[in-house]
Amino acid sequence: MKAIIHVGLKPGVLDPQGRAIARSLVDLGFNGVKDARQGKVIELDLTHADKAAAQKDVTNMCEKLLANTVIESYRITIED
Amino acid sequence: MKAIIHVGLKPGVLDPQGRAIARSLVDLGFNGVKDARQGKVIELDLTHADKAAAQKDVTNMCEKLLANTVIESYRITIED
């Protein structure tokens, strides 16, 4: 079983990395870029046989380690 | 128009960040984790009106800045 976790900054939180990307792209001549945001994608290979148990564990993993829940939100997708 | 770019390590490239995540999760007691991989997701707000032109520009952005094409591959999704 596999879990795919998207972690991104919550709306309203300053995204210096995204700003730097947007500015660099414009500096390289890509004028069509208005804004940029960067997040993480974490893929986990799991030994779970049950999707619900996997969903519960991965939620705990996000809350404890994978996301800084003060400034980040996360979205979990479990795949067979 | 919006572009969503997934950037990840090519198969076979060592992923120390992924290894560290997997090890930390097991240390926290999540024994169901066999392996982990971490990539980036970059969202761009674009001024383009034409999808094909946006696709071409974003591909160039990846080749020049957003992905290290020696060790990373990327996937682009253009949304209206």
Backbone of each chain as nested JSON, in Angstrom:
{
  "chains": [
    {"id": "A", "residues": [
      {"number": 1, "name": "MET", "atoms": {"N": [0.848, -1.187, 0.0], "CA": [0.0, 0.0, 0.0], "C": [0.887, 1.242, 0.0]}},
      {"number": 2, "name": "LYS", "atoms": {"N": [0.4, 2.303, -0.648], "CA": [1.207, 3.538, -0.747], "C": [0.38, 4.727, -0.265]}},
      {"number": 3, "name": "ALA", "atoms": {"N": [1.051, 5.675, 0.408], "CA": [0.401, 6.926, 0.822], "C": [1.12, 8.078, 0.128]}},
      {"number": 4, "name": "ILE", "atoms": {"N": [0.336, 8.989, -0.434], "CA": [0.913, 10.202, -1.036], "C": [0.4, 11.389, -0.225]}},
      {"number": 5, "name": "ILE", "atoms": {"N": [1.321, 12.164, 0.31], "CA": [0.957, 13.27, 1.206], "C": [1.417, 14.593, 0.581]}},
      {"number": 6, "name": "HIS", "atoms": {"N": [0.47, 15.462, 0.359], "CA": [0.796, 16.814, -0.112], "C": [0.79, 17.743, 1.097]}},
      {"number": 7, "name": "VAL", "atoms": {"N": [1.921, 18.44, 1.313], "CA": [2.031, 19.378, 2.435], "C": [2.283, 20.764, 1.861]}},
      {"number": 8, "name": "GLY", "atoms": {"N": [1.459, 21.723, 2.227], "CA": [1.642, 23.085, 1.722], "C": [1.347, 24.106, 2.801]}},
      {"number": 9, "name": "LEU", "atoms": {"N": [1.828, 25.33, 2.571], "CA": [1.586, 26.388, 3.547], "C": [0.109, 26.756, 3.563]}},
      {"number": 10, "name": "LYS", "atoms": {"N": [-0.405, 27.088, 4.734], "CA": [-1.79, 27.543, 4.854], "C": [-1.933, 28.903, 4.174]}},
      {"number": 11, "name": "PRO", "atoms": {"N": [-3.115, 29.196, 3.607], "CA": [-3.331, 30.506, 2.986], "C": [-2.983, 31.633, 3.963]}},
      {"number": 12, "name": "GLY", "atoms": {"N": [-2.318, 32.658, 3.463], "CA": [-1.998, 33.805, 4.322], "C": [-0.625, 33.706, 4.951]}},
      {"number": 13, "name": "VAL", "atoms": {"N": [-0.033, 32.525, 4.92], "CA": [1.313, 32.382, 5.496], "C": [2.328, 32.801, 4.431]}},
      {"number": 14, "name": "LEU", "atoms": {"N": [3.268, 33.649, 4.815], "CA": [4.286, 34.133, 3.867], "C": [5.084, 32.957, 3.304]}},
      {"number": 15, "name": "ASP", "atoms": {"N": [5.319, 32.995, 1.972], "CA": [6.019, 31.898, 1.304], "C": [7.284, 32.439, 0.642]}},
      {"number": 16, "name": "PRO", "atoms": {"N": [8.359, 32.647, 1.43], "CA": [9.574, 33.238, 0.86], "C": [10.149, 32.42, -0.296]}},
      {"number": 17, "name": "GLN", "atoms": {"N": [10.034, 31.089, -0.182], "CA": [10.55, 30.225, -1.254], "C": [9.778, 30.468, -2.547]}},
      {"number": 18, "name": "GLY", "atoms": {"N": [8.473, 30.537, -2.4], "CA": [7.64, 30.795, -3.572], "C": [7.961, 32.149, -4.194]}},
      {"number": 19, "name": "ARG", "atoms": {"N": [8.137, 33.15, -3.339], "CA": [8.486, 34.51, -3.821], "C": [9.812, 34.471, -4.593]}},
      {"number": 20, "name": "ALA", "atoms": {"N": [10.783, 33.753, -4.019], "CA": [12.111, 33.695, -4.653], "C": [12.008, 33.015, -6.013]}},
      {"number": 21, "name": "ILE", "atoms": {"N": [11.178, 31.963, -6.1], "CA": [11.004, 31.261, -7.379], "C": [10.393, 32.219, -8.404]}},
      {"number": 22, "name": "ALA", "atoms": {"N": [9.324, 32.913, -7.992], "CA": [8.641, 33.821, -8.933], "C": [9.608, 34.904, -9.425]}},
      {"number": 23, "name": "ARG", "atoms": {"N": [10.354, 35.475, -8.496], "CA": [11.29, 36.556, -8.873], "C": [12.377, 36.033, -9.81]}},
      {"number": 24, "name": "SER", "atoms": {"N": [12.907, 34.846, -9.511], "CA": [13.973, 34.267, -10.356], "C": [13.449, 33.978, -11.752]}},
      {"number": 25, "name": "LEU", "atoms": {"N": [12.239, 33.481, -11.849], "CA": [11.665, 33.168, -13.17], "C": [11.498, 34.45, -13.986]}},
      {"number": 26, "name": "VAL", "atoms": {"N": [11.029, 35.514, -13.336], "CA": [10.885, 36.796, -14.058], "C": [12.268, 37.296, -14.47]}},
      {"number": 27, "name": "ASP", "atoms": {"N": [13.234, 37.169, -13.582], "CA": [14.615, 37.583, -13.926], "C": [15.149, 36.797, -15.122]}},
      {"number": 28, "name": "LEU", "atoms": {"N": [14.682, 35.551, -15.276], "CA": [15.151, 34.735, -16.41], "C": [14.37, 35.066, -17.693]}},
      {"number": 29, "name": "GLY", "atoms": {"N": [13.404, 36.015, -17.551], "CA": [12.682, 36.438, -18.75], "C": [11.303, 35.825, -18.904]}},
      {"number": 30, "name": "PHE", "atoms": {"N": [10.858, 35.055, -17.911], "CA": [9.513, 34.449, -17.973], "C": [8.509, 35.431, -17.357]}},
      {"number": 31, "name": "ASN", "atoms": {"N": [8.048, 36.407, -18.162], "CA": [7.237, 37.488, -17.594], "C": [5.797, 37.069, -17.291]}},
      {"number": 32, "name": "GLY", "atoms": {"N": [5.412, 35.869, -17.722], "CA": [4.026, 35.447, -17.517], "C": [3.748, 34.907, -16.123]}},
      {"number": 33, "name": "VAL", "atoms": {"N": [4.74, 35.013, -15.218], "CA": [4.572, 34.438, -13.873], "C": [4.104, 35.513, -12.9]}},
      {"number": 34, "name": "LYS", "atoms": {"N": [2.896, 35.354, -12.35], "CA": [2.368, 36.328, -11.375], "C": [2.795, 35.955, -9.959]}},
      {"number": 35, "name": "ASP", "atoms": {"N": [2.723, 34.657, -9.62], "CA": [3.045, 34.241, -8.247], "C": [3.441, 32.77, -8.262]}},
      {"number": 36, "name": "ALA", "atoms": {"N": [4.125, 32.34, -7.193], "CA": [4.538, 30.929, -7.101], "C": [4.434, 30.47, -5.66]}},
      {"number": 37, "name": "ARG", "atoms": {"N": [4.076, 29.211, -5.477], "CA": [4.031, 28.625, -4.136], "C": [4.732, 27.269, -4.209]}},
      {"number": 38, "name": "GLN", "atoms": {"N": [5.511, 26.916, -3.16], "CA": [6.179, 25.612, -3.176], "C": [5.731, 24.789, -1.981]}},
      {"number": 39, "name": "GLY", "atoms": {"N": [5.437, 23.499, -2.243], "CA": [5.073, 22.59, -1.158], "C": [5.867, 21.307, -1.284]}},
      {"number": 40, "name": "LYS", "atoms": {"N": [5.524, 20.337, -0.426], "CA": [6.237, 19.046, -0.435], "C": [5.268, 17.935, -0.833]}},
      {"number": 41, "name": "VAL", "atoms": {"N": [5.829, 16.9, -1.46], "CA": [5.058, 15.672, -1.695], "C": [5.882, 14.535, -1.099]}},
      {"number": 42, "name": "ILE", "atoms": {"N": [5.274, 13.816, -0.178], "CA": [5.978, 12.697, 0.461], "C": [5.232, 11.42, 0.1]}},
      {"number": 43, "name": "GLU", "atoms": {"N": [5.976, 10.447, -0.451], "CA": [5.392, 9.145, -0.778], "C": [5.913, 8.109, 0.228]}},
      {"number": 44, "name": "LEU", "atoms": {"N": [4.985, 7.373, 0.804], "CA": [5.373, 6.341, 1.777], "C": [4.956, 4.965, 1.262]}},
      {"number": 45, "name": "ASP", "atoms": {"N": [5.878, 4.013, 1.313], "CA": [5.523, 2.609, 1.065], "C": [5.17, 2.006, 2.42]}},
      {"number": 46, "name": "LEU", "atoms": {"N": [3.953, 1.465, 2.511], "CA": [3.453, 0.977, 3.791], "C": [3.226, -0.541, 3.755]}},
      {"number": 47, "name": "THR", "atoms": {"N": [3.293, -1.162, 4.933], "CA": [3.025, -2.611, 5.019], "C": [1.559, -2.87, 5.378]}},
      {"number": 48, "name": "HIS", "atoms": {"N": [0.778, -1.817, 5.58], "CA": [-0.628, -1.977, 5.996], "C": [-1.411, -2.783, 4.955]}},
      {"number": 49, "name": "ALA", "atoms": {"N": [-2.369, -3.592, 5.468], "CA": [-3.248, -4.319, 4.544], "C": [-4.608, -3.62, 4.491]}},
      {"number": 50, "name": "ASP", "atoms": {"N": [-4.875, -2.783, 5.53], "CA": [-6.194, -2.16, 5.638], "C": [-6.086, -0.652, 5.41]}},
      {"number": 51, "name": "LYS", "atoms": {"N": [-6.923, -0.149, 4.465], "CA": [-6.831, 1.28, 4.078], "C": [-7.161, 2.213, 5.244]}},
      {"number": 52, "name": "ALA", "atoms": {"N": [-8.18, 1.861, 6.015], "CA": [-8.6, 2.743, 7.125], "C": [-7.491, 2.853, 8.163]}},
      {"number": 53, "name": "ALA", "atoms": {"N": [-6.85, 1.728, 8.449], "CA": [-5.749, 1.743, 9.431], "C": [-4.588, 2.575, 8.887]}},
      {"number": 54, "name": "ALA", "atoms": {"N": [-4.343, 2.444, 7.587], "CA": [-3.253, 3.215, 6.965], "C": [-3.57, 4.709, 7.047]}},
      {"number": 55, "name": "GLN", "atoms": {"N": [-4.814, 5.075, 6.716], "CA": [-5.239, 6.486, 6.76], "C": [-5.038, 7.06, 8.168]}},
      {"number": 56, "name": "LYS", "atoms": {"N": [-5.41, 6.295, 9.162], "CA": [-5.305, 6.743, 10.566], "C": [-3.833, 6.937, 10.951]}},
      {"number": 57, "name": "ASP", "atoms": {"N": [-3.001, 5.953, 10.599], "CA": [-1.567, 6.038, 10.938], "C": [-0.908, 7.216, 10.234]}},
      {"number": 58, "name": "VAL", "atoms": {"N": [-1.231, 7.369, 8.948], "CA": [-0.567, 8.436, 8.177], "C": [-1.003, 9.809, 8.693]}},
      {"number": 59, "name": "THR", "atoms": {"N": [-2.259, 9.919, 9.129], "CA": [-2.711, 11.18, 9.736], "C": [-1.874, 11.482, 10.975]}},
      {"number": 60, "name": "ASN", "atoms": {"N": [-1.643, 10.467, 11.793], "CA": [-0.8, 10.65, 12.981], "C": [0.619, 11.033, 12.605]}},
      {"number": 61, "name": "MET", "atoms": {"N": [1.147, 10.416, 11.536], "CA": [2.494, 10.746, 11.068], "C": [2.57, 12.228, 10.666]}},
      {"number": 62, "name": "CYS", "atoms": {"N": [1.521, 12.709, 10.002], "CA": [1.506, 14.118, 9.574], "C": [1.459, 15.035, 10.792]}},
      {"number": 63, "name": "GLU", "atoms": {"N": [0.602, 14.686, 11.745], "CA": [0.435, 15.521, 12.929], "C": [1.718, 15.561, 13.773]}},
      {"number": 64, "name": "LYS", "atoms": {"N": [2.44, 14.426, 13.787], "CA": [3.626, 14.35, 14.675], "C": [4.93, 14.772, 14.009]}},
      {"number": 65, "name": "LEU", "atoms": {"N": [5.014, 14.526, 12.651], "CA": [6.339, 14.758, 12.034], "C": [6.295, 15.466, 10.68]}},
      {"number": 66, "name": "LEU", "atoms": {"N": [5.422, 14.991, 9.793], "CA": [5.56, 15.367, 8.382], "C": [5.062, 16.782, 8.063]}},
      {"number": 67, "name": "ALA", "atoms": {"N": [4.193, 17.327, 8.905], "CA": [3.692, 18.684, 8.637], "C": [3.803, 19.523, 9.907]}},
      {"number": 68, "name": "ASN", "atoms": {"N": [4.161, 20.784, 9.72], "CA": [4.135, 21.725, 10.848], "C": [2.733, 22.324, 10.852]}},
      {"number": 69, "name": "THR", "atoms": {"N": [1.868, 21.74, 11.629], "CA": [0.431, 22.05, 11.527], "C": [0.091, 23.48, 11.969]}},
      {"number": 70, "name": "VAL", "atoms": {"N": [1.075, 24.211, 12.512], "CA": [0.809, 25.627, 12.838], "C": [0.699, 26.43, 11.542]}},
      {"number": 71, "name": "ILE", "atoms": {"N": [1.58, 26.135, 10.573], "CA": [1.605, 26.931, 9.333], "C": [1.321, 26.105, 8.086]}},
      {"number": 72, "name": "GLU", "atoms": {"N": [1.263, 24.773, 8.232], "CA": [1.062, 23.934, 7.049], "C": [-0.236, 23.124, 7.147]}},
      {"number": 73, "name": "SER", "atoms": {"N": [-0.822, 22.841, 5.991], "CA": [-1.947, 21.887, 5.927], "C": [-1.486, 20.711, 5.064]}},
      {"number": 74, "name": "TYR", "atoms": {"N": [-2.181, 19.588, 5.199], "CA": [-1.748, 18.397, 4.444], "C": [-2.961, 17.67, 3.875]}},
      {"number": 75, "name": "ARG", "atoms": {"N": [-2.712, 16.925, 2.797], "CA": [-3.761, 16.144, 2.14], "C": [-3.179, 14.746, 1.896]}},
      {"number": 76, "name": "ILE", "atoms": {"N": [-3.925, 13.723, 2.343], "CA": [-3.428, 12.337, 2.262], "C": [-4.224, 11.562, 1.206]}},
      {"number": 77, "name": "THR", "atoms": {"N": [-3.518, 10.841, 0.355], "CA": [-4.156, 9.914, -0.59], "C": [-3.551, 8.529, -0.357]}},
      {"number": 78, "name": "ILE", "atoms": {"N": [-4.435, 7.542, -0.102], "CA": [-3.943, 6.17, 0.105], "C": [-4.221, 5.37, -1.17]}},
      {"number": 79, "name": "GLU", "atoms": {"N": [-3.205, 4.689, -1.701], "CA": [-3.363, 3.885, -2.924], "C": [-3.025, 2.42, -2.625]}},
      {"number": 80, "name": "ASP", "atoms": {"N": [-3.767, 1.508, -3.248], "CA": [-3.465, 0.067, -3.042], "C": [-2.114, -0.321, -3.639]}}
    ]},
    {"id": "B", "residues": [
      {"number": 1, "name": "MET", "atoms": {"N": [-4.605, 31.447, -15.408], "CA": [-4.196, 30.063, -15.646], "C": [-3.178, 29.637, -14.58]}},
      {"number": 2, "name": "LYS", "atoms": {"N": [-3.211, 28.356, -14.225], "CA": [-2.314, 27.865, -13.16], "C": [-1.521, 26.658, -13.666]}},
      {"number": 3, "name": "ALA", "atoms": {"N": [-0.266, 26.554, -13.241], "CA": [0.551, 25.37, -13.561], "C": [0.921, 24.694, -12.251]}},
      {"number": 4, "name": "ILE", "atoms": {"N": [0.78, 23.376, -12.208], "CA": [1.208, 22.601, -11.04], "C": [2.321, 21.67, -11.5]}},
      {"number": 5, "name": "ILE", "atoms": {"N": [3.476, 21.813, -10.869], "CA": [4.663, 21.056, -11.299], "C": [5.112, 20.122, -10.169]}},
      {"number": 6, "name": "HIS", "atoms": {"N": [5.131, 18.841, -10.452], "CA": [5.663, 17.863, -9.5], "C": [7.105, 17.564, -9.897]}},
      {"number": 7, "name": "VAL", "atoms": {"N": [8.028, 17.764, -8.956], "CA": [9.447, 17.488, -9.204], "C": [9.897, 16.409, -8.226]}},
      {"number": 8, "name": "GLY", "atoms": {"N": [10.472, 15.337, -8.747], "CA": [10.935, 14.255, -7.873], "C": [12.239, 13.671, -8.379]}},
      {"number": 9, "name": "LEU", "atoms": {"N": [12.906, 12.95, -7.5], "CA": [14.173, 12.336, -7.892], "C": [13.917, 11.218, -8.903]}},
      {"number": 10, "name": "LYS", "atoms": {"N": [14.816, 11.06, -9.824], "CA": [14.716, 9.962, -10.786], "C": [14.94, 8.635, -10.064]}},
      {"number": 11, "name": "PRO", "atoms": {"N": [14.316, 7.541, -10.553], "CA": [14.535, 6.235, -9.922], "C": [16.037, 5.913, -9.851]}},
      {"number": 12, "name": "GLY", "atoms": {"N": [16.453, 5.352, -8.734], "CA": [17.867, 4.961, -8.614], "C": [18.735, 6.024, -7.972]}},
      {"number": 13, "name": "VAL", "atoms": {"N": [18.211, 7.257, -7.887], "CA": [18.996, 8.327, -7.25], "C": [18.77, 8.245, -5.741]}},
      {"number": 14, "name": "LEU", "atoms": {"N": [19.857, 8.26, -4.983], "CA": [19.765, 8.166, -3.522], "C": [18.918, 9.317, -2.983]}},
      {"number": 15, "name": "ASP", "atoms": {"N": [18.021, 9.014, -2.029], "CA": [17.111, 10.016, -1.476], "C": [17.326, 10.114, 0.04]}},
      {"number": 16, "name": "PRO", "atoms": {"N": [18.38, 10.832, 0.459], "CA": [18.688, 10.901, 1.892], "C": [17.538, 11.474, 2.719]}},
      {"number": 17, "name": "GLN", "atoms": {"N": [16.809, 12.445, 2.118], "CA": [15.678, 13.035, 2.85], "C": [14.595, 11.978, 3.088]}},
      {"number": 18, "name": "GLY", "atoms": {"N": [14.319, 11.226, 2.046], "CA": [13.319, 10.168, 2.183], "C": [13.748, 9.148, 3.224]}},
      {"number": 19, "name": "ARG", "atoms": {"N": [15.034, 8.772, 3.172], "CA": [15.559, 7.796, 4.161], "C": [15.377, 8.346, 5.578]}},
      {"number": 20, "name": "ALA", "atoms": {"N": [15.712, 9.617, 5.757], "CA": [15.625, 10.22, 7.1], "C": [14.181, 10.23, 7.588]}},
      {"number": 21, "name": "ILE", "atoms": {"N": [13.245, 10.518, 6.671], "CA": [11.824, 10.527, 7.038], "C": [11.401, 9.126, 7.483]}},
      {"number": 22, "name": "ALA", "atoms": {"N": [11.778, 8.12, 6.674], "CA": [11.361, 6.742, 7.001], "C": [11.931, 6.339, 8.363]}},
      {"number": 23, "name": "ARG", "atoms": {"N": [13.196, 6.623, 8.576], "CA": [13.839, 6.233, 9.842], "C": [13.175, 6.951, 11.028]}},
      {"number": 24, "name": "SER", "atoms": {"N": [12.888, 8.252, 10.849], "CA": [12.282, 9.011, 11.96], "C": [10.899, 8.48, 12.283]}},
      {"number": 25, "name": "LEU", "atoms": {"N": [10.145, 8.112, 11.258], "CA": [8.785, 7.589, 11.489], "C": [8.851, 6.273, 12.261]}},
      {"number": 26, "name": "VAL", "atoms": {"N": [9.802, 5.415, 11.883], "CA": [9.944, 4.138, 12.608], "C": [10.379, 4.416, 14.047]}},
      {"number": 27, "name": "ASP", "atoms": {"N": [11.285, 5.365, 14.218], "CA": [11.711, 5.733, 15.58], "C": [10.544, 6.241, 16.418]}},
      {"number": 28, "name": "LEU", "atoms": {"N": [9.552, 6.855, 15.754], "CA": [8.378, 7.372, 16.481], "C": [7.353, 6.264, 16.746]}},
      {"number": 29, "name": "GLY", "atoms": {"N": [7.681, 5.051, 16.255], "CA": [6.801, 3.917, 16.533], "C": [5.89, 3.529, 15.38]}},
      {"number": 30, "name": "PHE", "atoms": {"N": [6.047, 4.183, 14.21], "CA": [5.23, 3.829, 13.043], "C": [5.937, 2.719, 12.256]}},
      {"number": 31, "name": "ASN", "atoms": {"N": [5.743, 1.481, 12.7], "CA": [6.519, 0.377, 12.127], "C": [6.046, -0.048, 10.736]}},
      {"number": 32, "name": "GLY", "atoms": {"N": [4.888, 0.484, 10.304], "CA": [4.362, 0.058, 8.998], "C": [5.004, 0.769, 7.819]}},
      {"number": 33, "name": "VAL", "atoms": {"N": [6.068, 1.556, 8.064], "CA": [6.692, 2.331, 6.986], "C": [7.896, 1.577, 6.423]}},
      {"number": 34, "name": "LYS", "atoms": {"N": [7.827, 1.176, 5.147], "CA": [8.951, 0.453, 4.519], "C": [9.926, 1.449, 3.906]}},
      {"number": 35, "name": "ASP", "atoms": {"N": [9.411, 2.488, 3.225], "CA": [10.308, 3.435, 2.544], "C": [9.58, 4.767, 2.367]}},
      {"number": 36, "name": "ALA", "atoms": {"N": [10.346, 5.826, 2.125], "CA": [9.744, 7.147, 1.92], "C": [10.533, 7.898, 0.856]}},
      {"number": 37, "name": "ARG", "atoms": {"N": [9.835, 8.719, 0.087], "CA": [10.491, 9.57, -0.922], "C": [9.88, 10.964, -0.787]}},
      {"number": 38, "name": "GLN", "atoms": {"N": [10.712, 12.006, -0.918], "CA": [10.168, 13.362, -0.831], "C": [10.451, 14.116, -2.119]}},
      {"number": 39, "name": "GLY", "atoms": {"N": [9.414, 14.816, -2.618], "CA": [9.587, 15.652, -3.814], "C": [9.005, 17.028, -3.56]}},
      {"number": 40, "name": "LYS", "atoms": {"N": [8.987, 17.856, -4.612], "CA": [8.464, 19.228, -4.502], "C": [7.218, 19.375, -5.375]}},
      {"number": 41, "name": "VAL", "atoms": {"N": [6.338, 20.259, -4.922], "CA": [5.208, 20.661, -5.773], "C": [5.267, 22.178, -5.869]}},
      {"number": 42, "name": "ILE", "atoms": {"N": [5.341, 22.68, -7.084], "CA": [5.408, 24.129, -7.291], "C": [4.156, 24.545, -8.059]}},
      {"number": 43, "name": "GLU", "atoms": {"N": [3.434, 25.52, -7.495], "CA": [2.245, 26.044, -8.176], "C": [2.575, 27.449, -8.699]}},
      {"number": 44, "name": "LEU", "atoms": {"N": [2.292, 27.664, -9.967], "CA": [2.549, 28.976, -10.572], "C": [1.228, 29.602, -11.033]}},
      {"number": 45, "name": "ASP", "atoms": {"N": [1.01, 30.861, -10.688], "CA": [-0.101, 31.63, -11.27], "C": [0.453, 32.321, -12.507]}},
      {"number": 46, "name": "LEU", "atoms": {"N": [-0.172, 32.064, -13.654], "CA": [0.344, 32.555, -14.927], "C": [-0.627, 33.554, -15.56]}},
      {"number": 47, "name": "THR", "atoms": {"N": [-0.071, 34.433, -16.386], "CA": [-0.923, 35.393, -17.102], "C": [-1.277, 34.866, -18.498]}},
      {"number": 48, "name": "HIS", "atoms": {"N": [-0.779, 33.692, -18.859], "CA": [-1.017, 33.155, -20.207], "C": [-2.521, 32.963, -20.457]}},
      {"number": 49, "name": "ALA", "atoms": {"N": [-2.909, 33.173, -21.737], "CA": [-4.305, 32.911, -22.11], "C": [-4.376, 31.595, -22.884]}},
      {"number": 50, "name": "ASP", "atoms": {"N": [-3.198, 31.15, -23.414], "CA": [-3.187, 29.958, -24.26], "C": [-2.45, 28.821, -23.557]}},
      {"number": 51, "name": "LYS", "atoms": {"N": [-3.154, 27.642, -23.468], "CA": [-2.586, 26.517, -22.706], "C": [-1.281, 26.0, -23.317]}},
      {"number": 52, "name": "ALA", "atoms": {"N": [-1.232, 25.924, -24.655], "CA": [-0.036, 25.376, -25.311], "C": [1.177, 26.27, -25.036]}},
      {"number": 53, "name": "ALA", "atoms": {"N": [0.942, 27.574, -25.085], "CA": [2.045, 28.512, -24.82], "C": [2.496, 28.379, -23.365]}},
      {"number": 54, "name": "ALA", "atoms": {"N": [1.522, 28.209, -22.48], "CA": [1.855, 28.046, -21.053], "C": [2.666, 26.773, -20.855]}},
      {"number": 55, "name": "GLN", "atoms": {"N": [2.225, 25.676, -21.48], "CA": [2.932, 24.389, -21.359], "C": [4.382, 24.539, -21.822]}},
      {"number": 56, "name": "LYS", "atoms": {"N": [4.573, 25.226, -22.953], "CA": [5.922, 25.401, -23.516], "C": [6.801, 26.223, -22.565]}},
      {"number": 57, "name": "ASP", "atoms": {"N": [6.223, 27.333, -22.063], "CA": [6.992, 28.196, -21.152], "C": [7.352, 27.462, -19.86]}},
      {"number": 58, "name": "VAL", "atoms": {"N": [6.375, 26.743, -19.313], "CA": [6.62, 26.074, -18.025], "C": [7.657, 24.963, -18.193]}},
      {"number": 59, "name": "THR", "atoms": {"N": [7.63, 24.307, -19.357], "CA": [8.663, 23.299, -19.627], "C": [10.042, 23.954, -19.615]}},
      {"number": 60, "name": "ASN", "atoms": {"N": [10.15, 25.111, -20.241], "CA": [11.427, 25.841, -20.223], "C": [11.831, 26.252, -18.813]}},
      {"number": 61, "name": "MET", "atoms": {"N": [10.832, 26.666, -18.012], "CA": [11.112, 27.05, -16.624], "C": [11.682, 25.865, -15.849]}},
      {"number": 62, "name": "CYS", "atoms": {"N": [11.128, 24.68, -16.111], "CA": [11.617, 23.476, -15.415], "C": [13.04, 23.16, -15.86]}},
      {"number": 63, "name": "GLU", "atoms": {"N": [13.266, 23.233, -17.149], "CA": [14.587, 22.891, -17.679], "C": [15.656, 23.876, -17.185]}},
      {"number": 64, "name": "LYS", "atoms": {"N": [15.266, 25.148, -17.041], "CA": [16.259, 26.172, -16.66], "C": [16.419, 26.382, -15.162]}},
      {"number": 65, "name": "LEU", "atoms": {"N": [15.295, 26.17, -14.407], "CA": [15.399, 26.555, -12.979], "C": [14.77, 25.568, -12.003]}},
      {"number": 66, "name": "LEU", "atoms": {"N": [13.557, 25.122, -12.309], "CA": [12.752, 24.465, -11.273], "C": [13.173, 23.017, -11.004]}},
      {"number": 67, "name": "ALA", "atoms": {"N": [13.834, 22.372, -11.967], "CA": [14.25, 20.981, -11.742], "C": [15.723, 20.836, -12.102]}},
      {"number": 68, "name": "ASN", "atoms": {"N": [16.414, 20.037, -11.327], "CA": [17.795, 19.692, -11.682], "C": [17.694, 18.433, -12.556]}},
      {"number": 69, "name": "THR", "atoms": {"N": [17.659, 18.624, -13.843], "CA": [17.296, 17.521, -14.747], "C": [18.335, 16.401, -14.79]}},
      {"number": 70, "name": "VAL", "atoms": {"N": [19.484, 16.604, -14.131], "CA": [20.459, 15.502, -14.057], "C": [19.908, 14.416, -13.13]}},
      {"number": 71, "name": "ILE", "atoms": {"N": [19.313, 14.819, -12.004], "CA": [18.85, 13.83, -11.019], "C": [17.339, 13.878, -10.79]}},
      {"number": 72, "name": "GLU", "atoms": {"N": [16.65, 14.897, -11.354], "CA": [15.217, 15.019, -11.096], "C": [14.411, 14.92, -12.386]}},
      {"number": 73, "name": "SER", "atoms": {"N": [13.182, 14.408, -12.257], "CA": [12.225, 14.457, -13.378], "C": [11.057, 15.326, -12.923]}},
      {"number": 74, "name": "TYR", "atoms": {"N": [10.282, 15.825, -13.892], "CA": [9.168, 16.708, -13.528], "C": [7.931, 16.368, -14.343]}},
      {"number": 75, "name": "ARG", "atoms": {"N": [6.783, 16.714, -13.78], "CA": [5.499, 16.493, -14.445], "C": [4.7, 17.798, -14.319]}},
      {"number": 76, "name": "ILE", "atoms": {"N": [4.195, 18.273, -15.46], "CA": [3.497, 19.573, -15.498], "C": [2.005, 19.355, -15.747]}},
      {"number": 77, "name": "THR", "atoms": {"N": [1.176, 20.033, -14.951], "CA": [-0.271, 20.047, -15.195], "C": [-0.7, 21.508, -15.338]}},
      {"number": 78, "name": "ILE", "atoms": {"N": [-1.368, 21.825, -16.456], "CA": [-1.838, 23.205, -16.664], "C": [-3.345, 23.23, -16.399]}},
      {"number": 79, "name": "GLU", "atoms": {"N": [-3.788, 24.146, -15.548], "CA": [-5.224, 24.268, -15.229], "C": [-5.724, 25.659, -15.628]}},
      {"number": 80, "name": "ASP", "atoms": {"N": [-6.963, 25.718, -16.11], "CA": [-7.53, 27.031, -16.478], "C": [-7.764, 27.907, -15.257]}}
    ]}
  ]
}
